[in-house]
Amino acid sequence: MRKRKSNLREKLEKKLDHKIPDDKEVDHKKPLKDGGTNSLRNLHAISKKSHARKTAREARKRAK
């Protein structure tokens, strides 16, 4: 999984034409589990804290 994440990071950095800061993570706007893809249109960089909150919120929603 680590390699895939670094590939997504590199892909997004290339699109943005700059390096993503270390305190940011690449996130899927629409999660893969909900039909999202690894396309650039579905990726964005968010803070690690925001990413953890978003992931937890999505997991709670799927558990209902």
Rosetta constraint file for C-alpha pairs under 8 A:
AtomPair CA 1 CA 5 HARMONIC 6.36 0.50
AtomPair CA 2 CA 6 HARMONIC 6.32 0.50
AtomPair CA 3 CA 7 HARMONIC 6.21 0.50
AtomPair CA 4 CA 8 HARMONIC 6.29 0.50
AtomPair CA 5 CA 9 HARMONIC 6.21 0.50
AtomPair CA 5 CA 26 HARMONIC 7.60 0.50
AtomPair CA 6 CA 10 HARMONIC 6.14 0.50
AtomPair CA 7 CA 11 HARMONIC 6.05 0.50
AtomPair CA 8 CA 12 HARMONIC 6.16 0.50
AtomPair CA 8 CA 26 HARMONIC 7.08 0.50
AtomPair CA 8 CA 38 HARMONIC 7.47 0.50
AtomPair CA 9 CA 13 HARMONIC 6.05 0.50
AtomPair CA 9 CA 20 HARMONIC 7.66 0.50
AtomPair CA 9 CA 25 HARMONIC 7.81 0.50
AtomPair CA 9 CA 26 HARMONIC 5.98 0.50
AtomPair CA 10 CA 14 HARMONIC 6.09 0.50
AtomPair CA 11 CA 15 HARMONIC 6.45 0.50
AtomPair CA 11 CA 40 HARMONIC 7.54 0.50
AtomPair CA 12 CA 16 HARMONIC 6.09 0.50
AtomPair CA 12 CA 26 HARMONIC 7.89 0.50
AtomPair CA 12 CA 40 HARMONIC 6.54 0.50
AtomPair CA 12 CA 43 HARMONIC 7.13 0.50
AtomPair CA 12 CA 44 HARMONIC 7.44 0.50
AtomPair CA 13 CA 17 HARMONIC 5.69 0.50
AtomPair CA 13 CA 18 HARMONIC 5.42 0.50
AtomPair CA 13 CA 19 HARMONIC 5.38 0.50
AtomPair CA 13 CA 20 HARMONIC 6.21 0.50
AtomPair CA 14 CA 18 HARMONIC 6.79 0.50
AtomPair CA 15 CA 40 HARMONIC 7.68 0.50
AtomPair CA 20 CA 24 HARMONIC 6.62 0.50
AtomPair CA 20 CA 25 HARMONIC 7.98 0.50
AtomPair CA 20 CA 45 HARMONIC 7.31 0.50
AtomPair CA 23 CA 47 HARMONIC 6.05 0.50
AtomPair CA 23 CA 48 HARMONIC 6.32 0.50
AtomPair CA 24 CA 45 HARMONIC 5.89 0.50
AtomPair CA 24 CA 46 HARMONIC 5.22 0.50
AtomPair CA 24 CA 47 HARMONIC 4.36 0.50
AtomPair CA 24 CA 48 HARMONIC 5.59 0.50
AtomPair CA 25 CA 45 HARMONIC 5.33 0.50
AtomPair CA 25 CA 46 HARMONIC 5.51 0.50
AtomPair CA 25 CA 47 HARMONIC 6.06 0.50
AtomPair CA 25 CA 48 HARMONIC 5.83 0.50
AtomPair CA 25 CA 51 HARMONIC 7.20 0.50
AtomPair CA 26 CA 43 HARMONIC 6.53 0.50
AtomPair CA 26 CA 44 HARMONIC 5.62 0.50
AtomPair CA 26 CA 45 HARMONIC 4.49 0.50
AtomPair CA 26 CA 46 HARMONIC 6.48 0.50
AtomPair CA 27 CA 43 HARMONIC 5.64 0.50
AtomPair CA 27 CA 44 HARMONIC 5.47 0.50
AtomPair CA 27 CA 45 HARMONIC 5.98 0.50
AtomPair CA 27 CA 46 HARMONIC 6.75 0.50
AtomPair CA 27 CA 51 HARMONIC 6.94 0.50
AtomPair CA 28 CA 32 HARMONIC 7.21 0.50
AtomPair CA 28 CA 36 HARMONIC 7.16 0.50
AtomPair CA 28 CA 37 HARMONIC 7.66 0.50
AtomPair CA 28 CA 38 HARMONIC 7.36 0.50
AtomPair CA 28 CA 42 HARMONIC 5.48 0.50
AtomPair CA 28 CA 43 HARMONIC 4.75 0.50
AtomPair CA 28 CA 44 HARMONIC 6.59 0.50
AtomPair CA 29 CA 36 HARMONIC 7.62 0.50
AtomPair CA 29 CA 42 HARMONIC 5.19 0.50
AtomPair CA 29 CA 43 HARMONIC 5.86 0.50
AtomPair CA 29 CA 44 HARMONIC 6.81 0.50
AtomPair CA 30 CA 34 HARMONIC 6.63 0.50
AtomPair CA 30 CA 35 HARMONIC 7.09 0.50
AtomPair CA 30 CA 36 HARMONIC 4.72 0.50
AtomPair CA 30 CA 37 HARMONIC 7.58 0.50
AtomPair CA 30 CA 42 HARMONIC 6.40 0.50
AtomPair CA 31 CA 35 HARMONIC 6.60 0.50
AtomPair CA 31 CA 36 HARMONIC 5.02 0.50
AtomPair CA 31 CA 37 HARMONIC 7.59 0.50
AtomPair CA 32 CA 36 HARMONIC 4.27 0.50
AtomPair CA 32 CA 37 HARMONIC 5.78 0.50
AtomPair CA 32 CA 38 HARMONIC 7.83 0.50
AtomPair CA 36 CA 42 HARMONIC 6.95 0.50
AtomPair CA 37 CA 42 HARMONIC 6.42 0.50
AtomPair CA 38 CA 42 HARMONIC 6.43 0.50
AtomPair CA 38 CA 43 HARMONIC 6.94 0.50
AtomPair CA 39 CA 43 HARMONIC 6.76 0.50
AtomPair CA 40 CA 44 HARMONIC 7.97 0.50
AtomPair CA 46 CA 50 HARMONIC 6.40 0.50
AtomPair CA 46 CA 51 HARMONIC 6.22 0.50
AtomPair CA 47 CA 51 HARMONIC 6.07 0.50
AtomPair CA 48 CA 52 HARMONIC 6.22 0.50
AtomPair CA 49 CA 53 HARMONIC 6.37 0.50
AtomPair CA 50 CA 54 HARMONIC 6.05 0.50
AtomPair CA 51 CA 55 HARMONIC 6.04 0.50
AtomPair CA 52 CA 56 HARMONIC 6.17 0.50
AtomPair CA 53 CA 57 HARMONIC 6.13 0.50
AtomPair CA 54 CA 58 HARMONIC 6.15 0.50
AtomPair CA 55 CA 59 HARMONIC 6.17 0.50
AtomPair CA 56 CA 60 HARMONIC 6.22 0.50
AtomPair CA 57 CA 61 HARMONIC 6.23 0.50
AtomPair CA 58 CA 62 HARMONIC 6.25 0.50
AtomPair CA 59 CA 63 HARMONIC 6.18 0.50
AtomPair CA 60 CA 64 HARMONIC 6.66 0.50
